[in-house]
Structure formats: C-alpha cells, structure tokens
Amino acid sequence: MLKNLPLINILSILFFQSFLVIPYRFLILRDRRSLPYLKGLWWNISNIKQTFKVRGKL
C-alpha cells in the first residue's frame, strides 16, 4: 500500500479506514475482515525504514 501512493493519499486512506470503516465493521456488522488490514498497518509502522527503502524515499 505505501509503496506506490503519494503521502497525502496514504494519510487520507488511513484516516478513512481507521475512523469510519473499521469501527463500523467491528461494532455494527460484527465482522472481523479488518484484522488483516490492521496487521498490515502495524507491520508497515513497525518496519517503516524498510517500507521507505522500498519506496525509494529514505
């Protein structure tokens, strides 16, 4: 996800997913499909240097 997008797109997608879609799925739909997204997000944050290296920004 982080590899090909501009930073403003990344931030808007993360905001939308984190504050609207994921709570709606967990609380209203009782759906657990967002867990892979959260795991991927956590991996990207914890390995941010490797992610930026792949993007060519660091």
C-alpha positions as a Python dict, from the first residue, in 0.01 Angstrom:
ca = {
    (1, 'M'): (0, 0, 0),
    (2, 'L'): (266, 251, 98),
    (3, 'K'): (489, 167, -193),
    (4, 'N'): (307, 340, -481),
    (5, 'L'): (94, 615, -327),
    (6, 'P'): (171, 981, -252),
    (7, 'L'): (179, 1071, 116),
    (8, 'I'): (-149, 1267, 114),
    (9, 'N'): (-334, 968, -32),
    (10, 'I'): (-184, 739, 230),
    (11, 'L'): (-293, 969, 513),
    (12, 'S'): (-646, 1011, 382),
    (13, 'I'): (-692, 636, 332),
    (14, 'L'): (-559, 561, 681),
    (15, 'F'): (-790, 822, 834),
    (16, 'F'): (-1094, 695, 647),
    (17, 'Q'): (-1022, 330, 725),
    (18, 'S'): (-925, 385, 1088),
    (19, 'F'): (-1205, 615, 1199),
    (20, 'L'): (-1501, 517, 981),
    (21, 'V'): (-1480, 175, 819),
    (22, 'I'): (-1312, -39, 1084),
    (23, 'P'): (-1529, 72, 1380),
    (24, 'Y'): (-1843, 28, 1167),
    (25, 'R'): (-1742, -325, 1071),
    (26, 'F'): (-1647, -426, 1426),
    (27, 'L'): (-1937, -265, 1611),
    (28, 'I'): (-2229, -282, 1370),
    (29, 'L'): (-2159, -575, 1139),
    (30, 'R'): (-1958, -788, 1387),
    (31, 'D'): (-1718, -853, 1101),
    (32, 'R'): (-1352, -949, 1155),
    (33, 'R'): (-1227, -889, 799),
    (34, 'S'): (-1042, -577, 909),
    (35, 'L'): (-791, -773, 1114),
    (36, 'P'): (-557, -836, 816),
    (37, 'Y'): (-565, -462, 741),
    (38, 'L'): (-471, -379, 1099),
    (39, 'K'): (-192, -638, 1096),
    (40, 'G'): (-55, -496, 771),
    (41, 'L'): (-76, -142, 906),
    (42, 'W'): (107, -246, 1222),
    (43, 'W'): (377, -419, 1012),
    (44, 'N'): (427, -107, 798),
    (45, 'I'): (455, 115, 1106),
    (46, 'S'): (693, -117, 1288),
    (47, 'N'): (910, -159, 976),
    (48, 'I'): (886, 197, 849),
    (49, 'K'): (1253, 216, 745),
    (50, 'Q'): (1219, -92, 527),
    (51, 'T'): (894, 43, 382),
    (52, 'F'): (1055, 377, 290),
    (53, 'K'): (1355, 195, 147),
    (54, 'V'): (1127, 4, -90),
    (55, 'R'): (959, 333, -188),
    (56, 'G'): (1299, 491, -250),
    (57, 'K'): (1241, 784, -11),
    (58, 'L'): (1494, 706, 262),
}
